[in-house]
Amino acid sequence: MTDVREFRWLPHAGRRHAIPTELAAFDEGRTLCGIAVTVPNRPLPRIPDWCWPTCAGCDLAWRTSEGIPAYPRSGRSPSGKAS
């Protein structure tokens, strides 16, 4: 059995935003942080677009929906080492 993700990542406005998986090219929708987007009809992102910083609002909403603790985790530095 494979896990089906509710969201996928899309480079938009200088950040990687999460959008609902069911949105296809030319569909209008909203990112998890609430920004209105129209899904582009172009090839998958390439460097440097897939390297854009992740939107903090989308990341938090995604982690909450997946049951993953917020990042950075309490008591740890962003490098992952205990503080």
GROMACS elastic network, one bead per residue, 0.5 to 0.9 nm:
[ bonds ]
;  ai    aj funct       b0    kb
    4     7     6  0.89840   500
    5     8     6  0.73269   500
    5    20     6  0.88141   500
    5    21     6  0.71173   500
    5    66     6  0.88627   500
    6    19     6  0.83921   500
    6    20     6  0.58142   500
    6    21     6  0.54523   500
    6    22     6  0.79712   500
    6    62     6  0.89482   500
    6    65     6  0.88107   500
    7    18     6  0.58859   500
    7    19     6  0.52789   500
    7    22     6  0.81466   500
    7    32     6  0.86223   500
    7    62     6  0.75700   500
    8    17     6  0.81487   500
    8    18     6  0.53284   500
    8    19     6  0.55100   500
    8    20     6  0.63388   500
    8    21     6  0.54954   500
    9    16     6  0.60168   500
    9    17     6  0.54165   500
    9    19     6  0.62330   500
    9    20     6  0.87968   500
    9    21     6  0.87932   500
    9    50     6  0.89127   500
    9    54     6  0.88936   500
   10    15     6  0.82516   500
   10    16     6  0.54169   500
   10    17     6  0.52324   500
   10    18     6  0.61195   500
   10    19     6  0.68677   500
   10    31     6  0.88666   500
   10    39     6  0.83466   500
   10    45     6  0.81092   500
   10    50     6  0.82116   500
   11    14     6  0.68355   500
   11    15     6  0.56730   500
   11    17     6  0.61013   500
   11    18     6  0.87233   500
   11    45     6  0.73924   500
   11    49     6  0.61274   500
   11    50     6  0.66203   500
   11    51     6  0.87963   500
   11    52     6  0.70247   500
   11    54     6  0.87616   500
   12    15     6  0.55551   500
   12    16     6  0.61394   500
   12    17     6  0.65062   500
   12    37     6  0.81261   500
   12    49     6  0.87675   500
   12    52     6  0.89754   500
   13    16     6  0.82267   500
   13    17     6  0.88782   500
   14    49     6  0.81796   500
   14    52     6  0.62900   500
   14    53     6  0.74551   500
   14    54     6  0.89993   500
   14    55     6  0.89798   500
   15    49     6  0.84868   500
   15    51     6  0.87523   500
   15    52     6  0.52111   500
   15    53     6  0.51429   500
   15    54     6  0.54224   500
   15    55     6  0.55441   500
   16    49     6  0.82147   500
   16    50     6  0.73144   500
   16    51     6  0.81123   500
   16    52     6  0.58527   500
   16    53     6  0.60372   500
   16    55     6  0.57308   500
   16    58     6  0.83962   500
   17    31     6  0.61167   500
   17    32     6  0.72847   500
   17    33     6  0.78133   500
   17    35     6  0.89500   500
   17    54     6  0.64881   500
   17    55     6  0.56127   500
   17    56     6  0.87638   500
   17    57     6  0.85359   500
   17    58     6  0.58267   500
   17    59     6  0.78756   500
   18    21     6  0.87983   500
   18    30     6  0.88115   500
   18    31     6  0.54760   500
   18    32     6  0.56877   500
   18    33     6  0.80122   500
   18    54     6  0.88547   500
   18    55     6  0.81829   500
   18    58     6  0.55939   500
   18    59     6  0.74906   500
   18    61     6  0.88014   500
   18    62     6  0.73726   500
   19    22     6  0.85234   500
   19    23     6  0.73665   500
   19    29     6  0.77088   500
   19    30     6  0.65679   500
   19    32     6  0.61406   500
   19    37     6  0.88165   500
   19    58     6  0.85206   500
   20    23     6  0.58768   500
   20    29     6  0.80811   500
   20    30     6  0.80241   500
   20    31     6  0.74791   500
   20    32     6  0.80025   500
   21    24     6  0.80037   500
   23    26     6  0.83561   500
   23    27     6  0.57740   500
   23    28     6  0.75406   500
   23    29     6  0.72210   500
   23    38     6  0.89553   500
   23    39     6  0.70769   500
   24    27     6  0.54913   500
   24    28     6  0.86590   500
   24    39     6  0.63731   500
   24    40     6  0.83090   500
   24    41     6  0.83350   500
   25    28     6  0.87144   500
   25    38     6  0.76997   500
   25    40     6  0.53209   500
   25    42     6  0.80769   500
   26    38     6  0.57084   500
   26    39     6  0.50777   500
   26    40     6  0.58147   500
   26    41     6  0.64328   500
   27    37     6  0.82792   500
   27    38     6  0.55448   500
   27    39     6  0.55385   500
   27    40     6  0.82262   500
   28    36     6  0.72779   500
   28    37     6  0.57229   500
   28    39     6  0.64474   500
   29    35     6  0.83574   500
   29    36     6  0.58189   500
   29    37     6  0.55151   500
   29    38     6  0.63928   500
   29    39     6  0.78870   500
   30    33     6  0.77014   500
   30    34     6  0.54073   500
   30    35     6  0.52921   500
   30    37     6  0.56594   500
   30    38     6  0.83466   500
   31    34     6  0.51172   500
   31    35     6  0.52550   500
   31    36     6  0.65904   500
   31    37     6  0.70116   500
   31    58     6  0.70315   500
   32    35     6  0.75781   500
   32    57     6  0.71190   500
   32    59     6  0.82770   500
   32    60     6  0.89306   500
   32    61     6  0.62702   500
   32    62     6  0.74111   500
   33    55     6  0.79563   500
   33    56     6  0.83409   500
   33    59     6  0.85960   500
   33    60     6  0.88469   500
   33    61     6  0.73570   500
   34    57     6  0.87213   500
   34    58     6  0.85365   500
   37    40     6  0.88523   500
   40    43     6  0.88390   500
   42    45     6  0.83291   500
   43    46     6  0.84652   500
   44    50     6  0.89908   500
   45    48     6  0.80918   500
   45    49     6  0.57320   500
   45    50     6  0.57342   500
   46    49     6  0.56469   500
   46    50     6  0.58623   500
   46    51     6  0.84563   500
   47    50     6  0.57041   500
   47    51     6  0.64208   500
   47    52     6  0.89488   500
   48    51     6  0.52386   500
   48    52     6  0.68434   500
   49    52     6  0.55133   500
   50    53     6  0.85956   500
   51    54     6  0.85343   500
   52    55     6  0.89984   500
   53    56     6  0.87270   500
   54    57     6  0.87291   500
   54    58     6  0.76589   500
   54    59     6  0.68029   500
   55    58     6  0.53621   500
   55    59     6  0.60727   500
   55    60     6  0.86604   500
   56    59     6  0.50160   500
   56    60     6  0.61112   500
   56    61     6  0.86021   500
   57    60     6  0.52828   500
   57    61     6  0.62266   500
   57    62     6  0.85496   500
   58    61     6  0.51372   500
   58    62     6  0.59476   500
   58    63     6  0.84653   500
   59    62     6  0.51222   500
   59    63     6  0.60438   500
   59    64     6  0.84938   500
   59    70     6  0.82774   500
   59    71     6  0.84983   500
   60    63     6  0.51573   500
   60    64     6  0.60722   500
   60    65     6  0.86300   500
   60    69     6  0.87027   500
   60    70     6  0.61846   500
   60    71     6  0.78391   500
   61    64     6  0.51181   500
   61    65     6  0.62147   500
   61    66     6  0.86919   500
   62    65     6  0.51751   500
   62    66     6  0.62255   500
   62    67     6  0.85478   500
   62    68     6  0.82774   500
   63    66     6  0.51107   500
   63    67     6  0.59096   500
   63    69     6  0.64411   500
   63    70     6  0.63980   500
   63    71     6  0.86225   500
   64    67     6  0.51061   500
   64    68     6  0.60393   500
   64    69     6  0.72133   500
   64    70     6  0.75287   500
   65    68     6  0.77489   500
   66    69     6  0.89483   500
   68    71     6  0.88466   500
   69    72     6  0.84436   500
   69    73     6  0.67480   500
   70    73     6  0.59350   500
   70    74     6  0.84220   500
   71    74     6  0.80298   500
   71    78     6  0.79446   500
   72    75     6  0.84845   500
   72    76     6  0.66668   500
   72    77     6  0.67324   500
   72    78     6  0.56325   500
   72    79     6  0.88251   500
   72    80     6  0.80004   500
   73    76     6  0.56406   500
   73    77     6  0.77222   500
   73    78     6  0.81448   500
   73    80     6  0.83699   500
   74    77     6  0.82006   500
   75    81     6  0.87341   500
   75    82     6  0.60702   500
   75    83     6  0.57840   500
   76    79     6  0.76866   500
   76    80     6  0.56579   500
   76    81     6  0.55957   500
   76    83     6  0.52191   500
   77    80     6  0.54240   500
   77    81     6  0.56500   500
   77    82     6  0.62728   500
   77    83     6  0.57810   500
   78    81     6  0.75360   500
   79    82     6  0.87424   500
   80    83     6  0.87977   500
